[in-house]
């Protein structure tokens, strides 16, 4: 019998999370916290006329919004009004963790900056998702700009996914767990803990392999190694990841390359020979080769 997964164990069962976070990073983190057993409540502004939600994600991609909010209790309140503030206070009194995605200036206006909040709710933990830290806290930015400043945008193509946002959601989940552990520790003495998560930091973390030179054009997984590249094949493309020596050897054997080629995977001649072999193969042939020769590759249209 296989060991139960973290989701099956529900380690956050009984933990109450209140989120004010809109768009993607916060809701994606809440989706993960729900999977870990947390009881999650979303407090949103009143929806515009004709719409079911005020969250931008619900307006431009309802299916994504629905996926991230499945099982999340919904509460509507205008925090700029006394009535809305009263609703917020009731929800805060029941929560273990608050997640926000406002700029620091907006948090201060709402009375949700950490010193003010902690004075009212000393046992409440808070995770604040921001674009960037310190002097850049109120600077406008988005996933694309944080990726661009970390050299993760090439040419004119948009990245395949929202890396900084999704990376930020993972860091937010980690921050919630860290805050709860700290609060429960002897040193924490049951006092709430504040954590700030910057999407710029998430992009910087994801960019570390590039900063280390691994994914630059002269890096082993940036195109310099003949076994780790995207190649055209007869009726599509193939993502080849024969990086380790034993995989490289199997690839060279399958391609009929001369002895010793697997030790010369950074040479132009080896790369051209592998390219010629792959171009002669169909996707079906390469899929079969992957299974039979145990070579890591994936064919694409």
N, C-alpha and C positions, 0 to 999 in steps of 0.2 A: 504494500500500500504506500502511495506517495505521501510525502509530508504535506500538511495543509498549507495553503498560501497565506500571505499576510491578510488578504481580503477575507479569506475564510475564517481566520482567527478573530477579525474585527477588534483589533487592539484599542481603537478609539471609541468603543461602545460606551455610552454614557457621557462623552465629551460633547459640549454644546458650543457650536460655532455660529457666530453672527457675522454676516458679511455685508458690506456696503459696496463691494468692488464690482465694477462694471466691465464690459468688454470681454477680454480673453484671459489674461493671467490669473486674476482672482477667481473667476468662475471655474477655470480649469483646475485650480488648486482645490476648490471646494468639491469638485467632482471626485478627486482622488481622496479627499478626507471623508467623503460620504462612503466611498468604497471601503475605507478602513473602519467604518462603523460610527463615525461622528454624526450627531444630530445637527443638521445645518439649517439656518434660517437666513433668507435674503431679504434685506430691507431696501426697497427701490423707491425712487421718486414716482409720483403719479404718472401713469402712461399718458402720452399725448392723445388728443382726440382721434379716434379711429384706429388706435394701436393697442396692442395687449400688453406692451412693456415699454419702459423708458430706456432700457438698456440698449445701446447701439447695436450690439450683437444680435439682439432679437429683431431689430429692424432690417439689417442687411443680410442676416443668415439665420432665420428662425430655427432651422433644423439643428444647427450647432448650439444655439441657445437652449433648445429643448434638451439636447443630450447632456449639456453641462448642468442643467438645473433639475434633472430627474430626481425626485425624492426630496427636493429642497423646499421647505416651507416658505411661502411668499408673503411678505407684508409690505403694504404701500404707505408711505408717509413723506410729506414735504418737510425736510429738515430745516427749512428756512422759516418755518412757522412754529409758534408755541405748541400747537397741537402735535405737530410732527416731532418736535423735540421730546414731548411727553411719551410718545410711542417709542422713540429711540431709547429713552431712559428705562422704560419697562423691559425692553428686549435686552439691554445691556446688563440689567440686574440679574437676568437668567443665564447669561452667557459665560463660558470659560475663556473664549478667544474671540477677539474682534479682528476682522480683516478689512482693510480699507485700500483704496487705490486713488485717493485724492492727493493733490499737491499739498505741501506743508502749509501754504498760506490758506488753502481752503479748510484744512483740518483746524487751524486756529480759529477761523471765523465760525466754525460749527462747534467749537468747544471740545474738539476731539484730539487736540495736540496731547502728547503723552503726559506731561505734568498735570494738566487739567483733568484728563480722564482718570489718571491713576489716583488722584486725590479723591475723586468721587467713587471709584470702583477699584480699591486696592488689590483685590484678588484677580482682577481681569487681566489676561494677557492680550497684547496687541501686536499684529503684524501689519506693517504699513508698506504697501507696494508703491514705489516711486519710479520715475524714469531714471534719475541719476541722483547722486548724493551731494551733500555739502552745498557749495556755491551754485551748483547746477540744479538744485532741487526744484526750482520753479521754471526751469528751461523746458520749452516744448520739445517733444521727441516721440518717436514711435519705433516699433520693431525694426523697420527698415533703416532708420537713421542710426540706431545702435549697432546694427550689423555692419553698416557702411563704415562707421568709425573704427571698427575692429577688423577691417580688411576682409569681411566675409561676403562682400558683394562683388561679383565679377562681371565685366562688360555691362550690357544694358538689360540683362536678364534678371527678373525678380527671383529671389530665393524660392526654393520649392516649398518651404513651409515657414511658419512664423517662429523661427528658432529662439529669438530673445524672449518672446512672450511665453512660449512653452517651457523654455529653460527657467524663466522667472517663476512659472507656476510650480515647478519642481522645487525650486529654492524656497518658495512660500510654504509648501507642504513640509519641507525639512524644518523651516523656521517655527512652524506651529508645534511640531514634535519636540524641537529643542526647547521652546518656551515652556511647554507643559512639563517636561522633564526637570527643567531648572526650578519651576515653581514647586514641584513635588519633592525636590531634594531638601536635605537638611539646611543647606546654605540658602536656598530660596525661601524657606520659612512660610510657604504658602502665599507669598506675594507675587503679584502679576509681573510679567516680564515683557519688555518691549523689544521688537525685532524690526529692522528696516531692510527691505529687499529692493534692490535697484535693478531694473531691466538692463541698464548699461553694464552692470556687474555680471549679469547672466550672459550677455553677449561676449564680454571679455573672457569669461570662463570657457565658453564654447570655442573661443578663438585660440585657446592655448596651444592645440596641436599646430596651428598655423604659425603662432609666435615661436614655437620651438623648431620650426622648419620642416615639420613632417608633411604638411600638405601644400607647401610651396612647390612650384614646377620642378625644382631640383630635389624635392623630398621623396622619400621611399613610397609614400602613399599620396603623392601629388602628381605622379606621372613619370617619375624617373625610373621606377622599377617596371620592367616590361610585363610583369605578372599582375600588376595592379593598375588597370586602366580601363577605359571604355573603348571598345573597338567596334567597327562595323562588321557584321557577318553577312551571309548571302541574302538574307531576307529580314534584316533588322539590326539589332545591336546586341552586344554582350558586355555585361559588367563583370570583369574578371578580377578575382582577388586571390590569385595564387602567390601569396607573398612569402610564406615560410618555405625554407629550402625543399622540404619533401613535396609540397604542392607544386613548386616551381619545376621540380624534377619530373613529376607526373605530366605536367603540361608540356614540357619540352619533349618527353617521350611520345606523347600523343601527337604532337606536331611533327614528329620525325626529325627533330633538330639534331645536329651533330653532338657527340659526346662533349661534355664540359659546358654546354650552353647554359645549364641551370646555374652555373657559377658566374655567368656573365649577363645577368638580367638587367644591368644598367647600361648595356651597350646598345648602340643604334642597330647593329646588325641583328642582334637577338630580337629586339623590338620589331623590326621589319619582318623577320621570319615568322614570328608569332602572329603579326597582323595579317600576313599573306595566308597563313593556315586558317585563321578564323574567318577571313573573307571567303574562303572556299567552302565553309560549312553553313548549313541551315540551322535555324534555331532548334529544330527537332534533333538534329544530329548533335548539337552542342549540349542540349538537355540530357541526351542519352549518355554522352561522354562524361558529364558531371556526375551522373549516378554511378556509372560503371567504373570510372577511374578515381572517383572521390576527389574531384577538383571543385573548389568553391567558385561558382560562376552563376550568373542569372541572366537569361536572355530577355531582351526587350523588343517591342515593336519599333 
